[in-house]
Amino acid sequence: MRYVQVVFSPTGGTQKVADAVTEVWGDHVDRVDLSNAEEDFSKIVFEEEDVVLAAVPSFGGRVPHPAAKRLGQLRGCHAKCVIVCVYGNRAYEDTLTELQDIAEGCGFCVVAAIAAVAEHSIMHQYAAGRPDEEDINKLHDFSRKILEKLKNFDKKSNTFKLPGNRPYKKAGGTGLVPKADKKCVDCGLCVRDCPAQAISRDNVKTADAGKCISCMRCVVRCPKSARKVNSAMVSAAALMMKKACSLKKENELFL
């Protein structure tokens, strides 16, 4: 039996949540990085005895397209799967429902689900510093309850309802496409690391607006802090989201 993380975490918030959940699973947890655009995920095969954590951020209440596509290529082979969506304190809407459908569609047996809060990847004032110590302790508690369920797991009695809708809400972009300023030294790190392959080596200054998912990985990883999004647009978006994001949301477990 293996414990495995399958994670899409462009800026690290989802990875922090995934690490907190699997911290109580044991000393060795394998990792599959869904952010790696070069990986052939169709070659990754699990076994029925495996326990897999599939974690993604919620982008506009949906699973990010690259994460959905790559997760759907895995061969679950009835491995037990805990699905996790991470959001920036606004709402996760249809993300868990979509994630469950993707996981079950490629052969996983979904046994539990978690909705967790992490610092917003664009508007950092929302859920700043989360997951914090209180969140980590709560996620540890969730994980222990999941392990307890797995001790006497019965697939026939494995029924739980998740919030969300089918059909899912329409996916939409934020329109916040990072661009490079004069500090850019054309190193190409953003090209290599972009999970959506939206940046061309021929023009690293900007990104393909049709491919960019506004994940902000290029902004976070740029060694010269050269990549940014339009500050006026970010401020306007933050103001629109203020009411929805100001009330502290709690992590949720679905068993």
C-alpha positions as CSV (number, residue, x, y, z in Angstrom):
1,M,0.0,0.0,0.0
2,R,1.2,3.5,-0.8
3,Y,0.2,6.9,0.4
4,V,0.3,9.4,-2.5
5,Q,-0.4,13.1,-2.9
6,V,-1.7,14.2,-6.3
7,V,-1.5,18.0,-6.2
8,F,-2.0,21.0,-8.4
9,S,-0.5,23.9,-6.5
10,P,0.9,26.7,-8.6
11,T,1.8,29.1,-5.7
12,G,2.0,26.7,-2.8
13,G,-1.2,27.2,-0.8
14,T,-2.8,24.0,-1.9
15,Q,0.5,22.1,-1.2
16,K,0.5,23.4,2.4
17,V,-3.0,22.1,2.9
18,A,-2.1,18.7,1.3
19,D,1.0,18.4,3.5
20,A,-1.1,19.1,6.6
21,V,-3.6,16.4,5.7
22,T,-1.0,13.8,4.9
23,E,1.3,14.7,7.8
24,V,-0.4,12.1,10.0
25,W,-0.4,9.4,7.4
26,G,3.1,8.3,8.0
27,D,6.7,9.1,7.2
28,H,6.6,8.4,3.5
29,V,4.1,9.9,1.1
30,D,4.8,9.9,-2.6
31,R,4.0,12.9,-4.8
32,V,2.5,13.5,-8.2
33,D,2.8,17.1,-9.4
34,L,-0.1,18.1,-11.6
35,S,1.5,21.4,-12.2
36,N,4.2,19.8,-14.3
37,A,3.1,20.3,-17.9
38,E,5.8,18.0,-19.2
39,E,4.6,14.8,-17.3
40,D,2.8,12.0,-19.1
41,F,0.1,11.4,-16.5
42,S,-1.5,8.5,-18.4
43,K,1.5,6.3,-17.4
44,I,0.7,6.7,-13.7
45,V,-1.2,3.7,-12.3
46,F,-2.4,3.1,-8.8
47,E,-3.4,-0.1,-7.0
48,E,-6.6,-0.8,-5.0
49,E,-4.7,-0.8,-1.7
50,D,-3.3,2.7,-2.3
51,V,-4.6,5.8,-0.5
52,V,-4.5,9.0,-2.6
53,L,-5.0,12.6,-1.7
54,A,-6.1,14.6,-4.8
55,A,-5.9,18.3,-4.0
56,V,-6.5,21.3,-6.3
57,P,-7.3,25.0,-5.8
58,S,-10.7,26.4,-6.6
59,F,-10.5,28.9,-9.5
60,G,-13.8,30.7,-9.8
61,G,-15.7,27.8,-8.2
62,R,-14.3,25.2,-10.6
63,V,-11.3,22.9,-10.9
64,P,-8.5,24.6,-13.0
65,H,-8.6,23.2,-16.5
66,P,-5.0,21.9,-16.6
67,A,-5.6,20.1,-13.3
68,A,-8.8,18.6,-14.5
69,K,-7.3,17.3,-17.7
70,R,-4.2,15.8,-16.0
71,L,-6.0,14.2,-13.1
72,G,-8.4,12.6,-15.5
73,Q,-5.5,10.9,-17.3
74,L,-4.5,8.9,-14.2
75,R,-5.5,5.3,-13.8
76,G,-7.1,5.0,-10.4
77,C,-7.8,1.3,-10.4
78,H,-10.2,1.6,-7.4
79,A,-7.6,3.2,-5.1
80,K,-9.2,5.1,-2.2
81,C,-9.1,8.8,-2.8
82,V,-9.6,11.8,-0.5
83,I,-10.4,14.9,-2.6
84,V,-9.5,18.4,-1.4
85,C,-10.3,21.8,-2.8
86,V,-8.6,24.9,-1.5
87,Y,-10.0,28.4,-1.9
88,G,-9.1,31.9,-0.9
89,N,-12.0,32.5,1.6
90,R,-14.6,33.5,-1.0
91,A,-16.4,30.3,-2.1
92,Y,-15.6,26.9,-3.7
93,E,-19.0,26.5,-5.3
94,D,-18.9,23.4,-7.7
95,T,-15.2,22.5,-7.2
96,L,-15.6,19.5,-5.0
97,T,-18.5,18.1,-7.1
98,E,-16.4,18.5,-10.3
99,L,-13.3,17.0,-8.5
100,Q,-15.3,14.0,-7.4
101,D,-16.6,13.4,-10.9
102,I,-13.1,13.6,-12.4
103,A,-11.6,11.3,-9.7
104,E,-14.4,8.7,-10.1
105,G,-14.2,9.0,-13.8
106,C,-10.6,7.8,-13.9
107,G,-11.2,4.9,-11.5
108,F,-10.7,6.2,-8.0
109,C,-13.1,5.4,-5.1
110,V,-13.7,8.7,-3.4
111,V,-14.0,8.1,0.4
112,A,-13.9,11.6,1.8
113,A,-13.7,15.3,0.8
114,I,-12.2,18.4,2.4
115,A,-12.8,22.1,1.6
116,A,-9.9,24.2,3.1
117,V,-9.0,27.8,3.1
118,A,-5.6,29.3,2.1
119,E,-4.3,32.8,1.4
120,H,-5.8,34.1,-1.8
121,S,-3.1,33.9,-4.5
122,I,-3.9,37.3,-6.1
123,M,-5.6,39.3,-3.3
124,H,-3.4,38.4,-0.4
125,Q,-5.3,40.4,2.1
126,Y,-8.0,37.7,2.0
127,A,-7.2,34.7,4.2
128,A,-3.8,36.2,4.8
129,G,-1.4,33.7,6.5
130,R,-3.7,30.7,6.1
131,P,-3.5,27.8,6.6
132,D,-2.5,29.0,10.1
133,E,-1.8,26.9,13.2
134,E,-5.5,26.5,13.9
135,D,-6.2,25.3,10.4
136,I,-3.3,22.8,10.5
137,N,-4.6,21.3,13.7
138,K,-8.1,21.1,12.2
139,L,-6.8,19.4,9.1
140,H,-4.8,16.9,11.3
141,D,-8.1,16.1,13.0
142,F,-9.9,15.6,9.7
143,S,-7.1,13.3,8.5
144,R,-7.4,11.1,11.6
145,K,-11.1,10.8,11.1
146,I,-10.5,9.7,7.5
147,L,-8.0,7.1,8.6
148,E,-10.5,5.8,11.1
149,K,-13.0,5.4,8.3
150,L,-10.5,3.6,6.1
151,K,-9.9,1.0,8.9
152,N,-13.3,-0.6,8.3
153,F,-14.0,0.8,4.9
154,D,-17.1,-0.6,3.2
155,K,-17.6,0.5,-0.4
156,K,-21.3,-0.3,-0.3
157,S,-22.0,2.1,2.6
158,N,-19.7,4.8,1.2
159,T,-22.2,7.5,0.5
160,F,-21.9,11.2,1.3
161,K,-23.3,14.3,-0.4
162,L,-21.1,17.2,-1.5
163,P,-22.2,20.8,-2.1
164,G,-22.2,21.8,-5.7
165,N,-24.2,21.6,-8.8
166,R,-24.4,19.5,-12.0
167,P,-24.1,21.0,-14.5
168,Y,-21.3,23.0,-13.1
169,K,-21.2,26.8,-13.2
170,K,-19.6,28.3,-16.3
171,A,-15.9,28.6,-16.1
172,G,-14.5,32.1,-16.5
173,G,-11.2,33.7,-16.4
174,T,-10.1,36.6,-14.1
175,G,-8.6,38.6,-17.0
176,L,-5.5,39.1,-14.8
177,V,-2.6,38.1,-17.1
178,P,0.8,38.8,-15.6
179,K,3.3,40.8,-17.7
180,A,7.0,41.5,-17.2
181,D,8.5,44.9,-16.6
182,K,12.0,46.2,-17.4
183,K,13.5,44.1,-14.6
184,C,13.0,40.9,-16.7
185,V,16.3,39.4,-17.7
186,D,14.7,36.8,-20.1
187,C,15.8,33.9,-18.0
188,G,13.0,31.7,-19.2
189,L,12.0,30.3,-15.7
190,C,8.4,31.4,-16.2
191,V,8.3,29.6,-19.5
192,R,9.5,26.3,-17.9
193,D,7.3,26.6,-14.8
194,C,4.0,27.8,-16.3
195,P,1.5,25.0,-15.6
196,A,-0.7,26.1,-18.4
197,Q,2.1,26.5,-21.0
198,A,0.9,30.0,-21.6
199,I,4.3,31.7,-21.9
200,S,6.3,31.5,-25.1
201,R,10.1,31.4,-25.1
202,D,9.9,33.8,-28.1
203,N,8.1,36.4,-26.0
204,V,8.5,36.0,-22.2
205,K,7.3,39.5,-21.5
206,T,3.6,38.5,-21.5
207,A,1.4,35.4,-21.6
208,D,-1.2,34.0,-24.0
209,A,-4.5,35.3,-22.6
210,G,-6.3,32.4,-24.0
211,K,-4.2,29.9,-22.1
212,C,-3.3,31.8,-18.9
213,I,-5.3,30.7,-15.9
214,S,-4.1,33.6,-13.7
215,C,-2.6,31.1,-11.2
216,M,0.3,33.6,-10.4
217,R,3.0,31.0,-10.4
218,C,5.2,33.1,-12.8
219,V,4.7,36.1,-10.4
220,V,5.7,34.2,-7.3
221,R,8.7,32.4,-8.9
222,C,10.3,35.2,-10.9
223,P,13.8,35.6,-9.4
224,K,13.8,39.4,-10.3
225,S,10.2,40.1,-9.2
226,A,9.6,41.3,-12.8
227,R,6.2,39.8,-13.4
228,K,3.1,41.6,-12.2
229,V,-0.6,42.0,-12.8
230,N,-2.4,45.3,-13.3
231,S,-2.7,46.8,-9.8
232,A,-5.8,48.8,-10.7
233,M,-7.6,45.7,-11.9
234,V,-6.5,43.8,-8.8
235,S,-7.8,46.6,-6.5
236,A,-11.1,46.7,-8.4
237,A,-11.5,42.9,-8.1
238,A,-10.6,43.0,-4.4
239,L,-13.3,45.7,-3.8
240,M,-15.9,43.6,-5.6
241,M,-15.0,40.5,-3.5
242,K,-14.7,42.3,-0.1
243,K,-18.1,41.4,1.2
244,A,-17.8,37.7,0.2
245,C,-14.2,37.4,1.5
246,S,-14.2,39.3,4.7
247,L,-16.1,36.8,6.8
248,K,-13.7,34.0,7.9
249,K,-14.6,30.7,6.4
250,E,-14.0,27.4,8.2
251,N,-12.5,24.2,6.8
252,E,-15.0,21.5,6.1
253,L,-14.9,17.7,6.2
254,F,-17.3,15.4,4.3
255,L,-17.3,11.8,5.3
